[in-house]
Amino acid sequence: MTDPLLIALTILLLAGANLLIGPETAALAALGLPIAVDLLLRRRQSGGQNATITALAPYLVLTLVLLATRLIDPLAGLLRGPMIRPFADLPGWAPLHHPSLWLLATGFGVALHARRKGIIGAARTGLLRSLRPAAATFAFVLLAGLWAAGGAPALLAQAWAGTAGAAAPAIVPPLAGIAGFLTGSNVAVAAMIAPLIGALPGLDAAATTGPLPLGITAALLAAGGIATMISPMRLAMAAALAGAHPADEAAIRRAATPLPVAIALLLAAAAAAAGFAAAA
């Protein structure tokens, strides 16, 4: 009975946080507290509450710092001041306001507080493990930029619209799901599929307002995010967080067999809803 109530609570908190705070830190603000409470309740019987609190403390500090840098206007404005603009036609980068800086600062603070041997080795191992997923995400985003610059989305959208007619937006959830499965990142999903959506009839830059474009954009992000749960990279992360050996990843995939079926059904339902809404 606890799990359905917790899921319902997190959905409501996540929706409210996105409306009030914005997408950048909404997940931290909305999901951090329920997850922490759930862990504490589950470990009460085993007597591991102190260890749980110690493990969650850095994430709590990071969440509070990120919320402060977003919600306190004078502080946020001060941090956005130093701006790096390597390209004149692209948005700038404020390193003091970016979450990555505070993530690194939190990790450095935890390392100093722990004062354990092997910190440098652990940092080196973490950096080496992050190179592959970071390089994969960067490669997908770069390829998406080249794909869009070459005009491929417009050609594919034109061909698909000629086949599907007014129901052409129905292709968005399946494509976003495939991209989410391959990349494991919603950033890469948006970079790959958004140019194709913008080239579909009625969803171009001249028609960005109204319920249909907003709904299709939401379907893109939701479908991509749902499909990342079965990405091989995400399953490998789950195995690592659970302390499983890399050889146990196959067992995790077998145990998660119902999940791809459920995601496929959700994507099919989303595709049908998008096609019906567009045709109507």
N, C-alpha and C positions, 0 to 999 in steps of 0.2 A: 504494500500500500504506500510505502514511503517514496519509492521511485517515481510513480506517476505524479504524485504531488510535487516532488522536487522538479521534475521536468516542466510541469505546468508553471511553477513559480519562476523558473529560469526563463521561460518563453516570455512571460509578462515583464520580468525585469529587463530582459534584453531589448524588447520593443520600447519600453519606456526610456531606457538609457540611450538608445539611438535617437529618440526624439529630443531628449533634453541635453545630452552631452555631445552627440556626434559619433560616427562609426569608429573613430580612431581608438578611443579608450572605452567605448561602451561595453565591450565584452569583458574587459577587466573589471569594470565597476559592477556590472550586473551578475557575472558568473563567479567572480572570485569568492564572495561571501558565502553563497550556497554551497560551493564545492568545499570550502573550509569547514563549514558547519557539518556537512555530510561526512567528511573524513573524521572529524572529532567524534561524532556520534557513533560511527562504525568502529572506532578504535577505543571507545570508552571501556568496553568489556575486556579488551586485551591489555589494558593498562599502558597503552602507547600514546596517551594524549600529550605528554611533555615532549616526546620526540616529534610528534606531529606539529605542535606549535613551533618548535625550533625550526623544522623544515619549511613551514609556511611563512615564517617571519620575513625573509627577504622578499617574497612575492607581495606580501602586504605592504612593505615599505615601498616597493616599486610602484604598486597600484596607487598609493597615496601621493607619491611624488608626481606621477603622470597626471593624476587628476588635478593636482595643484597647479601644474604648469599649463593646464588647459582651461580650468575654471576661474582662476584668479587673473582677471584681465590685465592689471599692471604687470604682473610677473610674466604672463604670456607675451605681452607686447615687448617687454625688455628682452626676452629670450629670442624673439623673432627678429630683433634688430640686426645682428650680424648675419648677413645673407650672402651666400655664394651663388653666383650666376655664371656658370661656365658657358651657357648658350643663351643668347639674347632672346630667342624665340621660345624658350622653355621656362617653366616655373623655376624659381630659385630654391635653394636648399639652406635652411636655417639649422646648422648643426647643433646649436644649444637647445633648440626646441624639439629636435627629432627624438623619438623614443629610443633609438639605438644608443645614444649617448648615455641616457639614464639607465638603460639595461646594462651597459658596460660598467657604469659607476657602481651600480648595485652589486654586480658580480665581484668587482674589485674590493668593495667594502666587506662583503661576506668572506672573501679570501683573507683579508687582513684580520678580520675578527676571529677566524678559525685558527690562524697561525699554525697550520699543519704542514708537515713536510710533504713534498710532492705537489705543491700548488702549481709550480711552473710546469711540471710534467702534465698535470691535469689540464692546465690551460692550453698547452701544446696539443694534447689529444683532442680537446674540444674544437680547437681551430682546424685541425686536420679533418675532423669528421664533418665540419661545417662547409668545407670547400666544395664537396660534391653537390649537395643540395643547392648551395648558393650559385655555383656555376651552372647547374641545370636551369634554375629559375632565370638567371641572367640570359642564358642562351635562348630560352623560349621567348622572353620579352624582346630580345634583339631580333630574333627571327620573325616575330609578330610585326615589328616595325618595318622590316624589309618587305614582308608580305603585304602590308598595307600600302607602303610606298610604291610597290610595283603594280598596284591596281587590281590585284587578284580578288579582294573582297567584292569590289563592284561587279566584276565579271561573274563571280559565283552567285552573288545575290540576284543579278539579272537573270541568270539561267534558272535559278531555283524559283524566282517569282513567276517566270513564264510557265513553270510546271505546276506550282502549288496555287498560284493566283493570290486571292486575298488572304488565304490562310498561310502565307509564307512565314510569318513569325513563329509558326509551330516548330520550326527547325532549331530555334534558339536553345530550349532546354536540353535536347539531346547533344547538340554540339558543345554546350557548356559542360555537360556531364563528362563527355569524352575528354575535353581539355582538362577538367579537374582530375580525372583519373590518371592522365598521362603526366601531369605536372605536379599535382599535390599542392597547388597554390592558387588562390583566387586572384592574385596579382597577374599571374601568367594567363589565367582564364580571361580576365578582362582585356588584357593586351591582345590576345589572339582572336577573340570572338567579337569584341565591341566594334571593330571596323566593319565586320560583315553585317552586324545589326544596323549600323548607320547607313549602309548601302541598300537596305531593304526599302521597298516603297512604303511611304508613310512614316518611316522612322529615321529619316535623314535629319540633318542639322536644322532644316526649316520647320520641322515638326517635332521639336523636342518637348513641347508642353502637352498636357492632357494626360488622361489616365492610361491610355494604351502604351505610349513610350515609357512611362514610369513603371508600368506593370511588367513590360518586357525586360527592362533593366533589372528590376527586382528578380524576375525569373532567371536571368543570366547569373546574377550573383548567388542566388539561393541554390540553383541547380549545380553550379560549379562547386560551391562550398560543400554541398551534400556528397558529391561524387569524390571529393578529396578524401573522404573517410575510408574509401577502399583503395586509395592509391598505394602502390607498393612502398613508396617512401613513408607514408603515414603508418602503414603496418609495421615497417621497420622501426619507426620511432616508438610505437606502442610496445614492441618487443623490448626495446632498450629501456624504456621507462619501467616496464614490469620486471626488469632484471633477467629477462630470458636470454638464452644463448642465441646467436644468429641462426643456428640450425633449427631453432624452435619456431622460426617465422612461418614455416610451412604449416605447422600445427595451428598457429594463430589464424592463418588464412582459411584453414579448413573449419575452424570453429566459427569464423565469421561468414560462413557460406550464406546464411539467410540474409545478411546485410546487402550484398549486391542485388539479390532478387528484389528486396524491398526498395532499394534505390532505383532500380530499373522501372518498377511500377510507378514510383513517384515521378520520375522523369517522363514517363509515358503520359501520366495524368496531366503534368504541367504542359507538355506539348499539345495535348488535346485542348486544354483550357486556353492556351495562347492562340491556337489556331481558330478556335470558336470565337474568342473575343475579337480577334482581328477581322474575321469574316463578318461578324455582326456589325 
